[in-house]
Amino acid sequence: MERDEARGRPRIGVVGLRRGLHLAEHCPRVGLEVVAACDLDPAARAQAAPSLPGAVVAERWQDLLDADLDGVILANDFDAHAEPAVAFLERGVHVLSETAACAGVEEGRCLIAAADASAATYSFAENFVFHPHVRLLRAAVDAGEIGRPVLVEADYLHGMAPEAVDALVGDPAHWRGRIAATAYCTHTLSPVLALTGARPLDVAAHTVDGDRPGSAAVLVVRLSTGALAVTRHGFLQGEPDSHWSWISARGTRGLAESVRAPGERSWSLRVRTEAWAAPGGEVRDEERVPPPLEVGGGTVQRADEGTVLVLERFRATVADGAPPAVGVRAAVAASLVGVLGAESLAKGSAPVPVPDFGADTGSEPGFDPDTDSAVG
C-alpha cells in the first residue's frame, strides 16, 4: 500500500508477543505506532495487552492482513516466518522479519520473488549486525586498519545446564525441538556477511558433542571474497556478556575482536597490529569503548542498541523510502547456511554449496547510526 503522509507515524502490526512484545515496546521511541498484534497463546495476548494500549490484539497473523497497516514485525516461531512475510508483501505491507527468513531453499526463492514483486520492502530484523561491538569492528574494517579480512569467527552461545538444554531441544512442541542444531546461525552469519560484504559459497557443518549432537554446532563457511568464516552457536559454556555474541576478524594486516571480558567491557573492541604492519614499527594493541547511543531523547541500554537501530531503520524504510538495512537476499543467504548445514551433517560434514541469489540493491548493512539516524 502507498503510505499517506497525513497519517503521521507508520502504523505497525506485530506477529508473536514474546520477543515481539520487546520489539513493540521499543517502537514508540523511534516513531512507530503499534496498532495491531497477535499471538496463538491466549496467555501471551493477555500479558501483552496492557503494554499495547489502543492496539487490536488478535489470535492469528491472518487476522492482521486486512488491518490498516504500513508495516508488520514478524517475531513468531523461528521456522514460520516466510509464509506471513509473503502474504503481507503481497498486500503491499512492509515486512521486518526476525531470526530466520526461510526454512528451505524453495521457501527462500518464493520470499525473494514476493519481495521483488511487491511495492513494499522486506527487511531482516538482524539486531546482531548493529550491536555496539559489531559496529566498532565494522568501522575498523572499513577504515582498512586490519587489511582484508581473511578469517572471521563469531559465537552465539548460551551457557545453560545440560538438563535444561535437553528439555528444550527435545521438546517437539517448541520450535527449538523442530529445528536442526545448525539452523539458528543468523546471529553469527549476518554480522559476518555485513562485515565482509561477501556471500556464502558453501558450508561444512560439525557437531560439537557427539553424545549430545543437538546442543551445539560449528559451521565452516567459505565466502565469496576468499575469506573463511567459522561460527559457533548453540549451547556451550562461556556465554559472552555482550548479548551472547562474540566476533573476531583477522585481516592481512591485523586483528580486531570483541573483548572477552565480563560486564561492560564485553561490548568493547580490541585492535592489534603487529610491529611489521604498524606505522611506528611497534606493536599496537588497544581497546576501544563504544560511545553511548542516544535515540528518542534517551540513552539506549547496550543490549538493546541493535534492536533499536533495526527499528529505527525500519521506520526510515517505511516512512522515508530508505533502503532496508539488511535486505531479503542477505537474509535468505544467512538463513540457508543453517539449513544447508544440516544437509552437510547428513553427508558426514561434506561442504554443501549455497545458492547464489545475487545482492540486494541499495541495502546498507554498514548503516552508521551517527550519520544515518532516522530519529534524532
C-alpha positions in Angstrom: 0.0 0.0 0.0 1.1 3.5 -0.7 1.6 5.4 2.6 -0.5 8.5 3.3 1.9 11.2 4.7 -1.1 12.7 6.6 -1.2 9.5 8.8 1.8 10.6 10.8 3.7 7.8 12.4 3.8 4.5 10.5 1.1 2.1 11.7 2.7 -1.3 12.6 1.4 -4.8 13.4 3.3 -7.3 15.5 3.1 -11.1 15.0 4.3 -13.0 18.1 4.1 -11.5 21.5 7.1 -12.8 23.3 10.1 -11.4 21.5 7.6 -9.3 19.6 6.4 -7.6 22.7 10.0 -6.5 23.4 10.2 -5.0 19.9 6.8 -3.4 20.2 7.8 -1.7 23.4 10.7 0.0 21.6 8.6 1.1 18.7 7.4 4.5 20.1 10.9 5.8 20.8 11.7 5.5 17.1 8.4 6.8 15.8 6.4 3.7 15.1 2.9 3.2 16.3 1.8 -0.4 17.1 -1.9 -0.6 16.2 -2.3 -4.4 16.0 -0.7 -7.6 17.3 -1.4 -11.3 17.5 -0.3 -14.5 19.2 -1.7 -18.0 19.2 -1.2 -18.2 23.0 -4.1 -16.6 25.0 -1.8 -16.1 28.0 0.7 -14.2 25.8 -2.1 -12.0 24.4 -3.4 -11.2 27.9 0.1 -10.4 29.2 0.9 -8.1 26.3 -2.4 -6.2 26.1 -1.6 -3.7 28.9 1.7 -2.7 27.1 -0.2 -2.1 23.8 -2.9 0.5 24.6 -5.2 1.1 21.7 -3.9 -1.9 19.7 -6.2 -4.6 18.4 -4.8 -7.9 19.8 -5.8 -11.0 17.8 -5.0 -14.7 17.7 -3.7 -15.4 14.2 -1.4 -13.4 11.8 -4.1 -13.8 9.1 -6.3 -11.6 11.3 -3.9 -8.7 10.6 -3.9 -9.0 6.8 -6.9 -6.7 6.5 -5.8 -4.3 9.2 -4.8 -0.8 8.0 -1.0 -1.3 8.4 2.0 0.3 6.9 4.4 -2.4 8.2 4.5 -5.6 10.2 7.1 -7.0 12.5 7.3 -10.8 12.4 8.6 -12.3 15.7 6.7 -15.6 15.7 8.3 -19.1 15.8 11.8 -19.3 14.3 10.8 -21.6 11.4 7.5 -19.9 10.5 8.3 -16.5 9.0 8.3 -17.0 5.3 4.6 -17.6 4.8 3.3 -14.5 6.6 6.1 -12.4 5.1 5.0 -13.4 1.6 1.3 -12.7 2.5 2.0 -9.2 3.8 4.3 -8.3 1.0 1.5 -9.3 -1.5 -0.8 -6.8 0.4 1.8 -4.1 0.0 2.8 -4.1 3.7 6.4 -3.5 4.6 7.9 -6.5 6.5 10.5 -6.6 9.2 11.2 -10.3 9.9 13.3 -11.8 12.7 15.9 -14.6 13.1 15.3 -16.8 10.1 14.0 -15.7 6.7 13.2 -19.2 5.5 13.3 -22.8 6.4 14.3 -24.2 2.9 15.8 -23.2 -0.5 12.4 -23.1 -2.3 10.8 -21.1 0.5 13.7 -18.7 0.2 13.2 -18.4 -3.6 9.5 -17.6 -3.0 10.3 -15.0 -0.4 12.7 -13.2 -2.7 10.2 -13.3 -5.6 7.5 -11.9 -3.4 9.8 -9.1 -2.2 10.9 -8.3 -5.8 7.2 -8.1 -6.9 5.9 -6.1 -4.0 5.5 -2.3 -3.8 6.6 -2.8 -0.2 10.0 -3.9 1.2 11.4 -6.8 3.2 13.9 -6.0 6.0 15.7 -8.6 8.1 15.5 -7.7 11.9 19.0 -8.9 12.5 19.9 -6.8 15.6 23.3 -8.6 16.0 24.6 -6.7 12.9 24.1 -3.4 14.9 25.3 -4.4 18.4 28.0 -2.0 19.7 31.0 -4.3 19.4 30.0 -5.3 15.9 29.6 -1.7 14.8 33.1 -0.9 16.2 34.5 -3.9 14.3 32.9 -2.8 11.0 34.4 0.7 11.4 37.9 -0.8 11.9 37.5 -3.0 8.8 36.0 -0.2 6.7 39.0 2.1 7.7 41.4 -0.6 6.5 43.0 -0.9 9.9 43.4 -4.7 9.7 43.7 -5.0 5.9 41.5 -7.5 4.1 39.6 -9.9 6.4 40.7 -13.5 5.8 39.4 -15.3 8.9 36.2 -14.2 10.6 34.9 -16.0 13.7 31.6 -15.5 15.5 29.9 -17.0 18.5 26.2 -17.1 19.6 26.3 -19.1 22.7 24.1 -19.9 25.7 25.7 -21.4 28.8 22.7 -23.4 30.0 22.8 -26.5 32.2 22.7 -29.8 30.1 19.4 -30.9 31.5 17.8 -27.6 30.6 19.2 -27.8 27.1 17.9 -31.4 26.7 14.5 -30.4 27.8 14.4 -27.5 25.3 15.8 -29.1 22.2 13.9 -32.3 23.0 10.5 -30.6 23.2 8.6 -31.2 20.0 6.0 -28.6 21.0 8.8 -25.9 21.0 10.4 -24.6 17.8 13.8 -25.4 19.3 12.7 -29.0 19.2 11.8 -28.8 15.5 15.0 -27.2 14.0 18.4 -28.7 13.3 21.4 -27.9 15.5 22.8 -25.9 12.6 19.7 -23.8 11.9 20.0 -20.9 14.4 23.0 -19.4 12.7 21.8 -15.9 11.6 23.1 -14.1 14.7 26.6 -15.2 13.6 26.4 -15.3 9.8 24.6 -12.0 9.3 27.3 -10.0 11.1 30.0 -11.9 9.1 28.3 -11.1 5.8 27.8 -7.5 6.7 31.4 -7.1 7.9 32.9 -8.6 4.7 30.3 -7.7 2.1 30.5 -11.3 1.0 28.0 -14.0 0.2 28.4 -17.6 1.4 29.7 -20.1 -1.2 29.5 -23.3 0.8 29.1 -24.6 4.3 30.6 -27.6 6.1 28.9 -28.3 9.5 30.2 -30.2 12.5 28.5 -31.2 15.7 30.4 -30.2 18.8 29.4 -33.0 21.3 28.9 -36.4 19.7 27.0 -37.6 22.7 24.6 -34.7 22.5 24.6 -33.7 18.8 21.6 -31.3 19.1 23.2 -29.0 21.6 25.7 -27.0 19.5 27.3 -26.8 16.1 30.3 -25.3 14.3 29.9 -24.1 10.7 32.8 -23.5 8.4 31.8 -21.2 5.6 33.8 -20.2 2.5 33.0 -16.7 1.5 32.9 -15.1 -2.0 35.8 -12.8 -1.0 38.0 -15.8 -0.5 37.9 -15.5 3.3 36.8 -18.2 5.7 34.2 -17.9 8.4 34.0 -20.1 11.4 30.9 -19.8 13.5 29.9 -21.5 16.8 26.3 -21.4 18.0 24.0 -23.2 20.4 24.5 -24.3 24.0 28.1 -24.2 25.1 29.7 -22.9 28.4 31.3 -19.5 28.4 28.3 -17.4 27.3 29.5 -13.9 26.3 28.1 -11.0 28.3 27.6 -9.0 25.1 24.2 -10.4 24.5 25.5 -14.0 23.8 27.7 -12.6 21.0 31.5 -12.5 20.3 33.1 -11.7 16.9 36.7 -11.6 15.6 38.3 -10.6 12.3 41.8 -11.5 11.3 43.0 -9.4 8.4 46.1 -9.3 6.3 47.5 -6.5 8.5 46.0 -7.0 11.9 43.3 -8.4 14.3 40.1 -6.8 15.6 37.9 -8.7 18.1 35.3 -8.0 20.7 36.8 -8.2 24.2 36.4 -11.4 26.1 35.5 -9.9 29.5 32.6 -9.7 31.8 30.2 -6.8 32.0 30.5 -3.6 30.1 33.9 -4.4 28.6 32.4 -7.2 26.6 30.9 -4.6 24.3 34.4 -3.1 23.6 36.8 -3.9 20.7 40.4 -5.0 20.8 42.6 -4.0 17.8 46.1 -5.4 17.4 48.6 -4.5 14.7 52.0 -6.3 14.7 55.2 -4.3 14.6 55.8 -5.0 10.9 52.5 -3.5 9.9 52.3 -0.6 12.4 53.3 2.9 11.2 55.8 3.3 14.1 57.3 -0.1 13.8 55.9 -1.1 17.2 53.1 -3.5 18.2 49.8 -1.6 18.7 47.3 -3.2 21.0 44.4 -1.1 22.1 40.9 -1.4 23.4 38.0 0.8 22.1 34.8 1.6 24.0 31.6 2.2 22.1 30.1 5.6 22.7 26.6 5.8 24.2 23.7 5.6 21.7 21.1 8.3 22.1 17.7 7.7 20.5 14.4 9.4 21.2 15.8 11.7 23.8 17.4 8.9 25.9 20.3 6.6 26.2 19.7 3.1 24.9 20.9 0.1 27.0 23.8 -1.8 25.4 21.8 -5.0 24.9 19.0 -3.1 23.2 21.1 -0.9 20.8 20.9 -3.4 17.9 17.2 -3.8 18.3 16.5 0.0 18.5 18.7 0.7 15.4 16.9 -2.0 13.4 13.6 -0.5 14.3 14.8 3.0 13.6 15.9 2.0 10.1 12.6 0.2 9.5 10.8 3.4 10.3 13.0 5.2 7.8 12.3 2.5 5.2 8.5 2.7 5.7 8.2 6.4 6.1 11.0 7.8 4.0 11.8 5.2 1.4 15.3 4.4 2.8 16.6 1.0 1.6 16.4 -1.9 4.1 19.5 -2.1 6.3 19.6 -5.9 5.7 17.6 -6.9 2.7 15.9 -10.1 1.6 18.8 -11.8 -0.3 21.2 -11.3 2.6 18.5 -12.6 4.9 17.9 -15.7 2.8 21.6 -16.4 2.3 22.3 -16.3 6.1 19.3 -18.5 6.8 20.1 -21.1 4.2 23.6 -21.6 5.6 21.9 -23.1 8.7 19.5 -25.2 6.5 22.3 -26.5 4.3 24.5 -27.0 7.3 22.1 -29.8 8.4 22.5 -31.3 4.9 26.2 -31.2 5.4 25.9 -33.0 8.7 23.9 -35.7 7.0 26.7 -36.1 4.4 29.5 -36.5 7.0 30.3 -32.8 7.2 31.0 -32.5 3.5 30.7 -29.0 2.1 27.3 -28.1 0.6 27.0 -25.2 -1.9 24.8 -22.2 -1.0 22.7 -20.9 -3.9 23.6 -17.5 -5.3 20.6 -15.2 -5.3 22.6 -12.1 -6.1 22.9 -8.9 -4.0 20.3 -6.6 -2.5 20.2 -3.4 -4.5 20.5 -0.5 -2.1 20.8 -2.4 1.1 23.2 -0.9 3.5 24.5 -3.4 6.1 27.0 -0.9 7.2 24.3 1.6 8.4 26.0 4.2 10.6 23.7 5.4 13.3 25.9 8.5 13.8 25.3 9.7 10.3 22.2 8.0 9.1 20.0 8.1 12.2 16.4 8.3 11.2 15.3 9.8 14.5 17.2 12.4 16.5 
